[in-house]
């Protein structure tokens, strides 16, 4: 089954679609189609601004509402980076219920590989079939291939080989919403694996969380109370920008852009206050394989 975090992210994007107020930079009309009826009901409540009664239902409502606010700048930053850098191969690490292969303009000549835990991937493929019955939801990408991998134990390179990925051609790697849930050692191992498959011209777009005492306290409290839909999926590693840049540099990658989501949400001018998640959430873009410039 899909992780609770993956469903929450999909719900947040479904809430924000068509109403983010960011001048049209954000849009995800596919997200709502991947949700089950009960998951979609919460989205409808948030979009209507009608919070439900009861502690558990209200907690789910507030989680989705807050996620929608976070998803807009995160998605905008990543979408722009991917469309700027993609070179024919896109690998989505920990894809969850990601919708880019089915909605993102600019991928028409791109082959997409989705890497995720086998159980999560099986659930997503069933959702895709249900969303576009009887033939499945059509992709905008040239092709979509699935590589079942548990990043904590499986060999990423072997799985991509089996799925037909070409390590001799430039690859854009997208790593969104996964790094905090891996240990530091698992992050290092994954970076090493993708670096080994990054030909000149490759790029990495990575979303991660910087340390924040306020954010850590909030997540600890929700875990203690059991009041979060993601309480069972704790963060395991946080990275300062300099620390992540140093790790990537060890594997021949150079960070060329690293922005807090609060900066993206404010249009780059820092002119409006932002919540803790927007200040600690970040998206970095790095050159891999010695091929790209600025």
Secondary structure, DSSP 8 states (H G I E B T S, - for coil): ---HHHHHHHHHHHHHTT---STT----TTGGGGS-HHHHHHHHHHHHT---SSHHHHHHHHHHHHHHHHHHHHHHHHHHHHHHH--SEEEEET-TT--HHHH-TT-TT-EEEEEE-HHHHHHHHHHHHHHTTTT----SSSEEEEEE--TTTS-HHHHHHHTT--TTS--EEEE-S-GGGS-HHHHHHHHHHHHTT--TTEEEEEEEE---HHHHHHHHHHHHHT-STTTTS-------HHHHHHHHHHTT-EEEEEEEHHHHHTTTS--S---HHHHHEEEEEEEETT----
